[in-house]
Amino acid sequence: MGDDFPRVLFITPHAFNKATGGGITFSNLFDGWPSDRIATAHTDPEPTTGDVCTNYFVLGAEEFDLAAPFAMARRAIGRAAVAGGPSGPTATFPATDASGPPPALPGEKRAVLRSALIRSAARVLGDGLPERVVLSDRLCKWIEAFEPDVLYTILGSNGMMRLVREVRDRYKVPVVVHFMDDWMSSYHRGGLLGPAMRREMVALVQDAVQGARTCLGISPAMCEAFSHRFGRPFEVFQNTIDVSRWARMAKGRRVSGSPADIVYAGSIFPNAQLESLVDCCRAVAALDDSGIAATLTISSPSGQAGRYRDRLAIHPSIQITDTIRDDEAFFHRIAAADLLLLPVNFSRQSIRFIRYSMPTKVPAYLAVGTPIFAYGPRETAQMRYAEREGWAFTLSERNADALVEKLKNALCDEGARARVSAAAMTAASRHHDAATVRARFRDMLRVAAGKECGVSA
């Protein structure tokens, strides 16, 4: 059986986990892969899981760090922040995330001050800093001991892309590149370092795509657009789930409870869904105040949701909880809900970044048959998918009054709820079932690795 699976070296900023969209997607695509035939080198701060991969290499300062002047600045910031209060959790000087610090907790004054200094620096310098990358002896020995057949990557920062290129060139290993969103259109567009960082990024992406054996996208819209952009074919692979397992949790009837139980599950980023999620919070509060009893539970990684608590938890009907990391508990929760939210921002910046993306939560939302409410601009792939196949109530304009009315209809129209639910479950089976997607994913990697294809699933 093991010979059916190529030995995959995964180099990534986001590894296997049960919390982030990328971590969940990778875990589901590689589910069933022999653990001795996958090895992951990563910089992910999220705790990794061992159900898919057990061979991890954490890229440390020896291999991956800021360029010397900026590493020195980071240390200086750490020293300057000591006077801010007692020690708290260690803050990093991020290469790409300038969205702000986590919420202050007692005893975290030092971390908050350090984060404020980081944000100020990011506004001046831009959303990325030059990085130093080294193929250390430690990393080389680890790669050589594994003997990869193929390198799979989602790329990342300029430093991560240089690392991928160096491994590719040194070990002559074929590469599969997988894009999750159109970050190239958004990154490095401001700050003093932006122009130089952007020129390097464009060159590195072009080199990675043209040098790859196979290129993948997260949605059909992305694959079509990127095929034109780069002049080569892209294949679609996104999150996949065991439809037959989770569809059994679907409710028999689609009548909303009282209060109606509305759920948003997933990440919260300012350049993706934050503003539209804030709109939904205001609409749920207005519904509840008007006599349509409703609650909204936002289940998101605590470090993300906590940053925006003051904008989201604006009413007693709104509750913020941590991500549900257990699969059974997660699917039970979304299946029990009366309505699932799928928001995406309307700003031009957000559309540029997320227009071709497909949220990890979509297959799970679809499989359990809970009615979905999709709110965002029609320019995004997720909204077009929902409208084309009818698996969600949709609102594609930013209008507060219309949002309240559409949410009310999504909760109260039993016939429409039944139609949306049925369409969702059909879409899950047709497009996202692991029974077919995983076999196709494995065969794609086997072909990229130069192995014989055609082994039965």
C-alpha positions as CSV (number, residue, x, y, z in Angstrom):
1,M,0.0,0.0,0.0
2,G,2.8,2.5,0.9
3,D,4.2,2.4,-2.6
4,D,0.9,3.9,-3.9
5,F,1.8,7.1,-2.0
6,P,4.8,9.2,-3.0
7,R,7.1,10.5,-0.2
8,V,5.9,14.1,0.2
9,L,8.0,16.9,1.7
10,F,5.7,19.7,2.8
11,I,7.3,23.1,3.2
12,T,4.8,25.6,4.6
13,P,4.0,28.5,7.0
14,H,0.9,26.5,8.0
15,A,1.1,22.9,9.0
16,F,-1.4,20.2,10.0
17,N,-3.7,21.3,12.8
18,K,-7.4,21.4,13.8
19,A,-7.7,25.2,14.2
20,T,-6.8,27.1,11.1
21,G,-8.4,26.8,7.6
22,G,-5.1,25.7,6.1
23,G,-4.3,23.2,8.8
24,I,-7.8,21.6,8.4
25,T,-7.6,21.6,4.6
26,F,-4.2,19.8,4.6
27,S,-5.4,17.4,7.3
28,N,-8.4,16.4,5.2
29,L,-6.6,16.2,1.9
30,F,-3.8,14.0,3.3
31,D,-6.0,11.9,5.6
32,G,-5.1,8.3,5.2
33,W,-1.5,9.0,3.9
34,P,1.1,6.7,5.5
35,S,2.7,8.8,8.2
36,D,6.2,7.5,7.2
37,R,5.7,9.0,3.7
38,I,5.1,12.6,4.7
39,A,7.4,15.1,6.4
40,T,6.7,18.7,7.2
41,A,9.1,21.7,7.6
42,H,7.1,24.7,8.9
43,T,7.0,28.0,10.8
44,D,3.4,27.5,12.1
45,P,2.9,28.8,15.7
46,E,-0.3,26.7,16.0
47,P,0.2,23.4,17.7
48,T,0.5,20.6,15.1
49,T,-1.4,17.3,15.1
50,G,0.0,13.8,14.7
51,D,-2.9,12.1,13.1
52,V,-1.6,12.7,9.5
53,C,2.0,13.6,9.9
54,T,4.5,12.7,12.7
55,N,7.7,13.9,11.1
56,Y,8.0,17.6,11.7
57,F,10.9,20.0,11.3
58,V,10.3,23.4,13.0
59,L,12.2,26.0,11.0
60,G,14.1,28.0,13.7
61,A,16.4,31.0,13.7
62,E,19.2,28.9,12.2
63,E,17.2,28.4,9.0
64,F,14.7,31.2,9.0
65,D,14.8,34.6,10.5
66,L,14.6,38.3,9.8
67,A,17.6,39.8,8.0
68,A,20.2,41.0,10.5
69,P,19.3,44.7,10.9
70,F,15.6,43.8,11.5
71,A,16.5,40.9,13.8
72,M,18.5,43.4,15.9
73,A,15.5,45.8,15.8
74,R,13.3,43.1,17.1
75,R,15.6,42.5,20.0
76,A,15.7,46.2,20.7
77,I,11.9,46.4,20.8
78,G,11.9,43.5,23.3
79,R,14.3,45.3,25.5
80,A,12.4,48.6,25.2
81,A,9.2,46.9,26.2
82,V,10.6,45.5,29.4
83,A,9.6,48.7,31.2
84,G,6.0,48.3,30.1
85,G,5.2,45.8,32.9
86,P,5.7,42.2,34.0
87,S,6.6,39.5,31.5
88,G,3.9,38.2,29.3
89,P,3.7,35.8,26.3
90,T,6.6,36.4,23.9
91,A,5.6,38.5,20.9
92,T,7.2,38.2,17.5
93,F,8.1,40.7,14.9
94,P,5.9,39.5,12.1
95,A,6.8,39.4,8.5
96,T,3.3,39.7,7.1
97,D,0.8,40.3,9.9
98,A,0.3,44.0,10.8
99,S,-3.3,43.6,11.9
100,G,-2.7,44.3,15.5
101,P,-2.1,42.7,18.9
102,P,-4.3,40.3,20.8
103,P,-6.5,41.8,23.6
104,A,-4.7,42.9,26.8
105,L,-5.1,40.5,29.7
106,P,-3.9,41.1,33.3
107,G,-0.1,40.9,33.4
108,E,0.4,41.4,29.7
109,K,1.5,45.0,29.6
110,R,4.9,44.1,28.2
111,A,3.5,42.1,25.3
112,V,1.0,44.9,24.5
113,L,3.6,47.6,24.4
114,R,5.8,45.4,22.2
115,S,2.9,44.8,19.8
116,A,2.2,48.5,19.7
117,L,5.8,49.2,18.7
118,I,5.6,46.4,16.0
119,R,2.4,47.9,14.6
120,S,4.1,51.4,14.4
121,A,7.1,49.9,12.6
122,A,4.9,48.0,10.2
123,R,2.9,51.1,9.2
124,V,6.2,52.9,8.3
125,L,8.1,49.9,6.7
126,G,5.3,47.9,5.1
127,D,3.6,44.6,5.6
128,G,6.8,42.5,5.3
129,L,10.4,42.6,6.3
130,P,13.5,41.1,4.6
131,E,14.2,37.6,5.8
132,R,17.4,35.5,6.0
133,V,17.1,31.9,4.9
134,V,19.8,29.2,5.2
135,L,19.8,25.5,4.3
136,S,21.3,24.5,7.6
137,D,23.2,21.2,8.1
138,R,20.4,20.2,10.4
139,L,17.7,20.8,7.8
140,C,19.7,19.2,5.0
141,K,20.3,16.0,7.0
142,W,16.6,15.8,7.9
143,I,15.6,16.2,4.2
144,E,18.2,13.7,3.0
145,A,17.1,11.1,5.6
146,F,13.5,11.4,4.4
147,E,14.4,11.1,0.7
148,P,11.4,13.0,-0.8
149,D,9.8,12.1,-4.1
150,V,7.9,15.4,-4.4
151,L,7.8,18.8,-2.6
152,Y,4.4,20.2,-1.9
153,T,4.1,23.9,-0.8
154,I,1.7,26.8,-0.5
155,L,4.7,29.2,-0.7
156,G,4.3,32.2,1.7
157,S,6.6,35.1,2.5
158,N,9.6,35.9,0.3
159,G,11.8,34.0,2.7
160,M,9.6,30.9,2.6
161,M,9.7,31.1,-1.3
162,R,13.4,31.3,-1.3
163,L,13.7,28.3,1.0
164,V,11.4,26.3,-1.3
165,R,13.6,27.3,-4.3
166,E,16.8,26.4,-2.6
167,V,15.5,22.9,-1.6
168,R,14.1,22.4,-5.1
169,D,17.4,23.3,-6.8
170,R,19.6,21.4,-4.4
171,Y,17.7,18.2,-4.3
172,K,16.2,18.3,-7.9
173,V,12.8,17.3,-6.4
174,P,9.7,18.1,-8.4
175,V,7.4,20.7,-6.9
176,V,3.6,21.1,-6.5
177,V,2.5,24.6,-5.7
178,H,-1.0,25.1,-4.1
179,F,-2.5,28.6,-3.9
180,M,-5.1,29.3,-1.2
181,D,-5.9,32.9,-2.0
182,D,-4.6,35.8,-4.2
183,W,-2.1,37.2,-1.7
184,M,0.2,38.3,-4.5
185,S,-2.3,41.0,-5.5
186,S,-2.4,42.5,-2.0
187,Y,1.0,42.1,-0.3
188,H,3.8,44.7,-0.3
189,R,1.8,47.7,-1.6
190,G,2.8,50.2,1.0
191,G,5.6,51.4,3.3
192,L,9.2,52.2,2.7
193,L,10.2,48.6,1.9
194,G,7.0,47.8,-0.1
195,P,8.4,48.4,-3.7
196,A,11.5,46.3,-3.2
197,M,9.7,43.6,-1.4
198,R,7.0,43.4,-4.0
199,R,9.5,43.2,-6.9
200,E,11.2,40.3,-5.1
201,M,7.8,38.6,-4.4
202,V,6.7,38.8,-8.0
203,A,9.9,37.3,-9.3
204,L,9.8,34.5,-6.7
205,V,6.2,33.6,-7.5
206,Q,6.9,33.5,-11.2
207,D,9.9,31.3,-10.6
208,A,7.9,29.0,-8.4
209,V,5.0,28.6,-10.8
210,Q,7.1,28.2,-13.9
211,G,9.4,25.7,-12.2
212,A,6.6,23.6,-10.7
213,R,5.6,20.2,-12.0
214,T,2.0,20.9,-11.1
215,C,0.0,24.0,-10.0
216,L,-3.1,23.9,-7.9
217,G,-5.8,26.5,-6.9
218,I,-8.4,26.5,-4.2
219,S,-11.4,27.2,-6.5
220,P,-12.4,26.9,-10.2
221,A,-12.4,30.7,-10.4
222,M,-8.8,30.9,-9.2
223,C,-7.7,28.2,-11.5
224,E,-9.2,30.0,-14.5
225,A,-7.7,33.4,-13.5
226,F,-4.3,32.0,-12.6
227,S,-4.1,30.0,-15.8
228,H,-4.4,33.2,-17.8
229,R,-2.1,35.1,-15.4
230,F,0.8,32.6,-15.5
231,G,0.2,30.9,-18.9
232,R,-0.1,27.3,-17.6
233,P,-2.9,25.0,-16.4
234,F,-4.1,24.9,-12.7
235,E,-6.0,22.1,-11.1
236,V,-8.7,22.6,-8.4
237,F,-8.2,21.2,-4.9
238,Q,-9.9,22.5,-1.8
239,N,-11.0,21.2,1.5
240,T,-12.7,17.8,1.4
241,I,-14.8,15.9,3.9
242,D,-16.4,12.5,4.4
243,V,-19.9,13.5,3.3
244,S,-21.6,10.2,4.2
245,R,-20.3,10.4,7.8
246,W,-21.3,14.0,8.5
247,A,-24.5,14.2,6.5
248,R,-26.1,11.8,8.9
249,M,-26.1,14.6,11.5
250,A,-28.5,16.8,9.4
251,K,-31.8,17.7,11.0
252,G,-35.0,16.1,9.7
253,R,-36.9,19.4,9.6
254,R,-35.7,22.9,8.9
255,V,-37.9,24.9,11.3
256,S,-35.9,27.5,13.3
257,G,-36.0,27.3,17.1
258,S,-36.7,30.2,19.4
259,P,-34.4,31.9,20.0
260,A,-33.0,31.1,16.5
261,D,-29.4,29.7,16.8
262,I,-27.1,31.4,14.3
263,V,-23.4,30.3,14.1
264,Y,-20.3,31.7,12.5
265,A,-17.4,29.2,12.6
266,G,-14.0,30.1,11.3
267,S,-11.2,32.7,11.1
268,I,-11.6,36.4,11.5
269,F,-9.3,38.6,9.5
270,P,-9.6,42.3,8.8
271,N,-8.9,41.8,5.1
272,A,-11.3,38.9,4.6
273,Q,-14.5,38.8,6.7
274,L,-14.3,41.1,9.7
275,E,-16.4,44.0,8.5
276,S,-19.2,41.9,7.1
277,L,-19.2,39.8,10.3
278,V,-19.6,43.1,12.2
279,D,-22.6,43.9,10.0
280,C,-24.1,40.5,10.8
281,C,-23.7,41.1,14.5
282,R,-25.6,44.4,14.2
283,A,-28.3,42.8,12.2
284,V,-28.7,39.9,14.7
285,A,-28.9,42.5,17.6
286,A,-31.6,44.4,15.6
287,L,-33.6,41.2,15.0
288,D,-33.5,40.2,18.7
289,D,-34.5,43.7,19.8
290,S,-37.4,43.7,17.3
291,G,-38.9,40.6,18.8
292,I,-37.4,38.0,16.5
293,A,-35.5,36.1,19.2
294,A,-32.1,35.2,17.9
295,T,-28.6,34.4,19.2
296,L,-25.3,34.5,17.3
297,T,-22.3,32.3,18.4
298,I,-18.9,33.2,16.9
299,S,-16.6,30.2,17.1
300,S,-13.1,31.4,16.1
301,P,-9.5,31.1,17.3
302,S,-9.3,33.1,20.5
303,G,-6.4,35.2,19.4
304,Q,-8.4,36.4,16.4
305,A,-11.9,36.9,17.9
306,G,-10.5,38.5,21.0
307,R,-8.9,41.3,19.1
308,Y,-12.3,42.4,17.8
309,R,-14.5,41.6,20.8
310,D,-15.5,45.2,21.3
311,R,-16.9,45.3,17.7
312,L,-18.5,41.9,17.7
313,A,-19.9,41.2,21.2
314,I,-22.2,44.3,21.0
315,H,-25.4,42.7,22.4
316,P,-26.3,40.1,25.0
317,S,-27.5,37.8,22.2
318,I,-23.9,37.5,20.8
319,Q,-21.4,35.1,22.3
320,I,-17.7,34.5,21.3
321,T,-16.2,31.1,21.9
322,D,-12.9,29.4,21.0
323,T,-12.5,27.2,17.9
324,I,-14.0,23.7,18.3
325,R,-11.0,21.4,17.6
326,D,-12.7,18.1,17.9
327,D,-14.4,17.0,14.6
328,E,-17.4,15.3,16.2
329,A,-18.1,18.3,18.4
330,F,-17.6,20.7,15.5
331,F,-20.0,18.9,13.2
332,H,-22.6,18.4,15.9
333,R,-22.5,22.1,16.6
334,I,-23.0,23.3,13.1
335,A,-25.6,20.6,12.4
336,A,-27.6,21.7,15.5
337,A,-27.6,25.4,14.4
338,D,-30.6,27.1,12.7
339,L,-28.4,29.2,10.4
340,L,-24.7,29.3,9.4
341,L,-23.1,32.6,8.4
342,L,-20.7,33.0,5.5
343,P,-19.6,36.6,5.4
344,V,-17.0,38.3,3.2
345,N,-15.9,42.0,3.2
346,F,-17.1,44.4,0.5
347,S,-13.9,46.6,0.4
348,R,-11.8,46.6,-2.7
349,Q,-8.7,45.5,-0.7
350,S,-10.6,42.5,0.6
351,I,-12.0,41.6,-2.8
352,R,-8.6,41.7,-4.3
353,F,-7.2,39.4,-1.6
354,I,-10.1,36.9,-1.3
355,R,-11.9,37.0,-4.6
356,Y,-10.8,33.6,-5.7
357,S,-10.7,31.9,-2.3
358,M,-13.0,29.2,-1.0
359,P,-13.3,29.1,2.8
360,T,-12.4,25.8,4.5
361,K,-15.7,25.8,6.3
362,V,-17.8,25.6,3.0
363,P,-17.8,21.8,2.6
364,A,-18.6,21.2,6.2
365,Y,-21.4,23.8,6.1
366,L,-22.8,22.1,3.0
367,A,-22.6,18.5,4.3
368,V,-24.7,19.0,7.4
369,G,-27.5,20.7,5.5
370,T,-28.0,23.6,7.9
371,P,-29.3,26.6,6.0
372,I,-26.5,29.0,5.1
373,F,-26.6,32.8,4.8
374,A,-23.9,34.1,2.5
375,Y,-23.2,37.9,2.7
376,G,-20.7,39.6,0.5
377,P,-19.8,41.0,-3.0
378,R,-20.7,39.0,-6.1
379,E,-17.1,39.4,-7.3
380,T,-16.0,36.7,-4.9
381,A,-15.9,33.0,-5.9
382,Q,-17.8,31.9,-2.8
383,M,-20.7,34.2,-3.5
384,R,-20.9,33.2,-7.1
385,Y,-20.8,29.5,-6.1
386,A,-23.6,30.0,-3.6
387,E,-25.8,31.9,-6.1
388,R,-25.1,29.5,-9.0
389,E,-26.0,26.3,-7.1
390,G,-28.6,27.8,-4.7
391,W,-27.1,26.4,-1.5
392,A,-27.4,29.6,0.5
393,F,-29.6,32.6,1.1
394,T,-27.5,35.4,-0.4
395,L,-27.2,39.2,-0.1
396,S,-24.6,40.8,-2.4
397,E,-25.0,44.4,-1.4
398,R,-24.0,46.2,1.8
399,N,-27.3,47.4,3.1
400,A,-28.1,47.3,6.8
401,D,-31.9,47.2,6.4
402,A,-31.8,44.6,3.7
403,L,-29.5,42.5,5.8
404,V,-32.0,42.4,8.7
405,E,-34.8,41.5,6.4
406,K,-32.9,38.8,4.5
407,L,-31.8,37.3,7.8
408,K,-35.4,37.3,9.1
409,N,-36.5,35.5,5.9
410,A,-33.7,33.0,6.2
411,L,-34.9,32.1,9.6
412,C,-38.7,32.1,9.0
413,D,-39.3,30.8,5.5
414,E,-39.6,27.1,6.1
415,G,-40.0,26.2,2.4
416,A,-37.0,28.3,1.3
417,R,-34.9,26.8,4.1
418,A,-35.7,23.3,2.9
419,R,-34.7,24.1,-0.7
420,V,-31.4,25.7,0.4
421,S,-30.6,22.8,2.7
422,A,-31.2,20.2,-0.1
423,A,-29.1,22.2,-2.6
424,A,-26.3,22.4,0.0
425,M,-26.2,18.6,0.6
426,T,-26.2,18.0,-3.2
427,A,-23.3,20.3,-3.7
428,A,-21.3,18.6,-0.9
429,S,-21.7,15.2,-2.5
430,R,-21.0,16.5,-6.0
431,H,-17.9,18.6,-5.3
432,H,-16.4,17.9,-1.9
433,D,-16.7,14.2,-1.1
434,A,-13.4,12.8,0.2
435,A,-14.2,9.4,-1.4
436,T,-13.3,10.9,-4.7
437,V,-11.2,14.0,-3.9
438,R,-8.5,12.2,-1.9
439,A,-7.9,9.6,-4.5
440,R,-7.6,12.3,-7.2
441,F,-5.2,14.3,-4.9
442,R,-3.1,11.2,-4.4
443,D,-2.9,10.4,-8.1
444,M,-2.0,14.1,-8.9
445,L,0.9,13.9,-6.4
446,R,2.0,10.5,-7.8
447,V,2.1,11.9,-11.4
448,A,4.0,15.0,-10.2
449,A,6.5,12.8,-8.5
450,G,7.0,10.8,-11.7
451,K,5.3,7.7,-10.3
452,E,3.0,5.4,-12.3
453,C,-0.6,6.4,-11.9
454,G,-3.9,4.6,-12.0
455,V,-4.0,2.7,-8.7
456,S,-7.5,2.2,-7.6
457,A,-8.8,4.2,-4.6
